[in-house]
Amino acid sequence: MNIESTFLPTKPVVENNSPTVNKSKDTKREQTSILSPLEQIALRWLVKRLPTWVSPDHLSILGLLAMLLAGVGYFFSKGNIQFLHLVNFCLALNWFGDSLDGTLARFRNKQRPKYGFYVDHMIDTFGTLFLMVGLIMSGFISERVGLGVLIVYFMLSINSYLAAYSLNVFSISFWKFSPTELRILLAIGNLALFKFKYCNLLGQKYLLYDVGGVVSIVGMGAMLVVSSLKNTKTLYEKERV
């Protein structure tokens, strides 16, 4: 679920007949999430201990398969809630593969910026789709709320990709939250489902994940609006006519 790509294009792709773009600036990665300092320490420790036969591509594939299996876990949790433990295990595997692939490529000086940027985000797209479809089919979240979360998440991702091209800045985190924090929150929510599938709010009974989903939609929507306005203002100032 990776707005958190570790592969970034060093230059915007420009066609011969496209407007002039400053090619001298490398894309800057912005990572200001709550757990980022601890996460970087863990990644540096892990990358030095990986076997030589493990490649960044292996880790990327692991991240995708973990998300696919998490979606399967959600689907089967409808009949047996114990499958939520499988989902949480897969979320941890996804973090391992998704976070380490780029770190390993840089550590071994085998970076492929354009290939990695494209493949990493397509893996995130398919993985997130499969995860959310599984969650919707589990019955723990309603279709409308689940699709709303998916749509706003994809819109926020698109905004990040466009900013990477237009501003040479790729934001991995928004308002101190990154995919790492989102995985942890989702895992905590899965554990809460063992006791609380529903919650009472203002005298009404709602699915726990519907409440969490609406909060996510509002939060991500606010991030999207603020980021879009900020980026638009920055580009307007840079390209006054």
C-alpha positions in Angstrom: 0.0 0.0 0.0 3.4 2.3 -1.0 3.3 5.8 -1.5 6.7 4.9 0.0 8.7 4.0 -3.1 12.4 3.6 -2.5 13.2 4.0 -6.3 13.0 7.6 -7.7 13.6 9.0 -11.1 16.7 11.1 -11.2 15.2 13.3 -13.9 11.8 14.0 -15.3 11.1 12.3 -18.6 10.9 14.9 -21.3 9.9 14.4 -25.0 11.9 16.3 -27.6 8.9 18.6 -28.3 8.0 19.2 -24.7 8.5 22.4 -22.8 11.9 22.9 -21.3 12.4 21.3 -17.8 15.2 21.9 -15.5 17.2 18.6 -15.9 19.9 19.5 -13.4 17.8 18.8 -10.3 17.6 15.3 -8.9 14.3 14.2 -7.4 14.3 14.8 -3.7 12.7 12.3 -1.4 10.8 13.6 1.6 10.3 11.3 4.5 9.1 12.9 7.7 6.9 10.2 9.3 6.8 9.5 13.0 8.6 6.2 12.8 11.1 7.2 10.0 14.2 7.5 12.3 13.7 4.0 13.8 12.7 2.5 10.5 15.9 3.7 8.8 18.0 2.2 11.6 16.2 -1.1 11.2 16.6 -1.1 7.4 20.3 -0.4 7.6 20.7 -3.2 10.0 18.7 -5.6 7.9 20.3 -4.8 4.5 23.8 -5.6 5.8 22.6 -9.1 6.8 20.7 -10.1 3.7 22.2 -13.1 1.7 24.0 -12.2 -1.5 21.5 -14.1 -3.6 18.6 -11.9 -2.5 18.1 -9.1 -5.0 15.9 -6.0 -4.9 13.6 -7.7 -7.4 13.1 -10.6 -5.0 12.1 -8.2 -2.3 9.7 -6.3 -4.6 8.0 -9.6 -5.6 7.8 -10.6 -1.9 6.0 -7.3 -1.2 3.5 -7.9 -3.9 2.8 -11.5 -3.0 2.4 -10.5 0.7 -0.3 -8.0 -0.3 -2.1 -10.6 -2.5 -2.0 -13.1 0.4 -3.3 -10.5 2.8 -6.3 -9.9 0.5 -6.9 -13.7 0.5 -6.6 -13.7 4.3 -9.3 -11.0 4.6 -11.5 -13.0 2.3 -11.3 -16.2 4.4 -11.6 -14.2 7.6 -15.3 -13.9 6.9 -15.7 -17.6 7.8 -12.8 -17.8 10.3 -11.6 -14.7 12.0 -8.3 -16.4 12.8 -7.2 -15.6 9.3 -6.7 -12.0 10.4 -3.5 -13.2 12.0 -2.4 -14.2 8.5 -3.3 -10.7 7.3 -1.1 -9.1 9.9 1.8 -11.4 9.1 1.5 -10.5 5.5 1.5 -6.8 6.3 4.8 -7.3 8.1 6.2 -9.2 5.1 5.0 -6.4 2.8 6.9 -3.9 4.9 10.0 -6.0 4.7 9.9 -6.4 0.9 8.6 -3.0 0.0 10.9 -1.0 2.3 14.1 -3.0 1.7 14.1 -3.3 -2.1 15.4 0.2 -2.7 17.6 0.3 0.3 19.3 -2.9 -0.9 19.7 -1.4 -4.4 21.4 1.7 -3.0 23.5 -0.4 -0.6 24.9 -2.5 -3.5 25.0 0.4 -5.9 22.7 -1.3 -8.3 20.0 1.3 -8.7 17.6 1.4 -11.7 15.7 4.7 -11.0 13.2 4.7 -13.8 12.6 0.9 -13.8 12.3 0.9 -10.0 10.0 3.9 -9.8 7.6 2.4 -12.3 7.6 -1.2 -11.1 7.4 -0.2 -7.4 4.3 1.9 -7.9 2.6 -0.6 -10.1 3.2 -3.2 -7.5 1.7 -0.9 -4.9 -1.3 -0.2 -7.1 -2.1 -3.9 -7.6 -1.3 -4.8 -4.0 -3.5 -2.1 -2.5 -6.4 -3.0 -4.9 -6.2 -6.7 -3.9 -6.0 -5.9 -0.2 -9.0 -3.6 -0.2 -11.1 -6.0 -2.4 -10.3 -8.7 0.1 -11.3 -6.5 3.0 -14.6 -5.5 1.3 -15.4 -9.2 0.7 -14.7 -10.0 4.3 -17.7 -8.0 5.4 -15.7 -6.0 7.9 -16.2 -2.8 5.9 -19.1 -1.8 3.6 -18.6 -1.6 -0.1 -19.2 2.2 -0.3 -16.7 3.1 2.5 -14.1 0.6 1.2 -14.3 1.9 -2.4 -14.1 5.5 -1.0 -10.9 4.7 0.9 -9.4 3.1 -2.2 -10.3 6.0 -4.5 -9.0 8.7 -2.2 -5.8 6.7 -1.6 -5.2 6.4 -5.3 -5.9 10.1 -5.8 -3.3 10.9 -3.1 -0.8 8.6 -4.8 -1.4 10.2 -8.1 -0.8 13.6 -6.6 2.6 12.4 -5.2 3.7 11.0 -8.6 2.7 14.2 -10.4 4.6 16.3 -7.8 7.7 14.1 -8.3 7.6 14.9 -12.0 6.6 18.6 -11.8 8.5 19.7 -8.7 11.3 17.1 -8.4 10.0 16.3 -4.9 8.6 12.9 -3.9 6.7 12.9 -0.6 6.7 9.5 1.0 4.8 10.7 4.1 2.0 13.2 4.7 1.4 14.9 8.0 3.8 12.5 9.8 2.1 9.4 8.3 3.6 7.0 5.8 2.7 3.5 4.6 4.6 2.1 7.6 2.3 3.9 10.1 -0.8 2.9 8.0 0.3 -0.8 8.1 0.6 -0.6 11.9 -2.8 1.0 12.3 -4.4 -1.6 10.0 -2.8 -4.4 12.0 -4.1 -2.9 15.3 -7.5 -2.6 13.7 -7.4 -6.3 12.7 -6.7 -7.2 16.3 -9.5 -5.0 17.5 -11.9 -6.9 15.2 -11.6 -10.0 17.4 -13.6 -8.2 20.1 -15.3 -5.3 18.4 -16.8 -5.8 14.9 -19.2 -2.9 15.6 -19.1 0.3 17.6 -21.7 2.7 18.8 -21.5 6.3 17.7 -24.1 8.9 18.5 -26.6 6.3 19.4 -26.1 4.3 16.2 -24.4 1.0 15.5 -21.7 1.0 12.8 -19.1 -1.4 11.5 -15.8 -0.6 13.3 -14.0 -0.4 9.9 -16.7 1.8 8.4 -15.9 4.4 11.2 -12.2 4.0 10.6 -12.7 4.1 6.9 -14.6 7.4 7.0 -11.9 8.9 9.3 -9.3 7.8 6.7 -11.2 9.3 3.8 -11.5 12.6 5.6 -7.9 12.6 6.7 -6.5 11.6 3.3 -8.9 14.0 1.5 -7.6 16.9 3.6 -4.0 15.9 2.8 -4.9 15.8 -0.9 -6.5 19.2 -0.9 -3.8 20.9 1.1 -1.0 19.3 -1.0 -2.8 20.1 -4.3 -3.2 23.7 -3.4 0.4 24.0 -2.2 1.8 22.4 -5.3 -0.4 24.5 -7.6 0.7 27.7 -5.9 4.4 26.6 -6.1 4.1 25.8 -9.8 2.2 29.0 -10.5 4.9 31.1 -8.9 7.6 29.2 -10.9 5.8 29.6 -14.2 4.3 33.0 -14.2 3.3 34.3 -17.6 
